[in-house]
Amino acid sequence: MKKLVMLFTLLTALSIGGCASLQLQPADFSWPTEEVLDVSGNGVVTAKRYSVEFNIHQLLVKEFAADTLAAQSAKTVRVIRDKAGFYFVTGPKFKNVYVFGQGEGSLSLSSTLSISPEKPMEDPKFNQRNTYIELLNGSSTLQLTKGGVQQGGGK
């Protein structure tokens, strides 16, 4: 009986050890450059280089809630991914940058970063930096993280 209990204890310990979470660290999910993606007629954008495709229709409705014409006329969006794997999305005529985390078969809104509440951005551009995403918006440069916006150096 004692041997049976010891054998059961040993098997239990081995099986619990086998269930331990394996983490490969560090991992860098960033994209070196932004992707400028065309919005299809049905709202789908595709980044072939990174094998990513998602429907942006709901985001356009959210961004241009009061202006359905602007939502329908959105032709491109800009997307970049930071080291932690968060997607930053914006585009011409946007007032915000949207930060998405990856969900199960979806992108889930993590935060909305208000960039230009009074006047929409004309031609925003993203750059990958070591600890943040840089947003170039006209003459201003902002440092973005998934949690907020910081002023950067102007040009």
JOKAJO-V488039 format. One record per run of one state. SS is the DSSP state (H for helix, E for strand, - for the rest). FROM is the first residue (numbers start at 0). LEN is the number of residues. If there is no record, write none. Layout:
BEGIN
((SS;FROM;LEN) (SS;FROM;LEN))
END
This chain:
BEGIN
((-;0;1) (H;1;17) (-;18;14) (E;32;1) (-;33;1) (E;34;4) (-;38;5) (E;43;4) (H;47;3) (-;50;1) (E;51;4) (-;55;1) (H;56;7) (-;63;4) (H;67;6) (-;73;2) (E;75;6) (-;81;5) (E;86;4) (-;90;5) (E;95;8) (-;103;2) (E;105;9) (-;114;10) (E;124;4) (-;128;4) (E;132;5) (-;137;2) (E;139;6) (-;145;2) (E;147;4) (-;151;4))
END
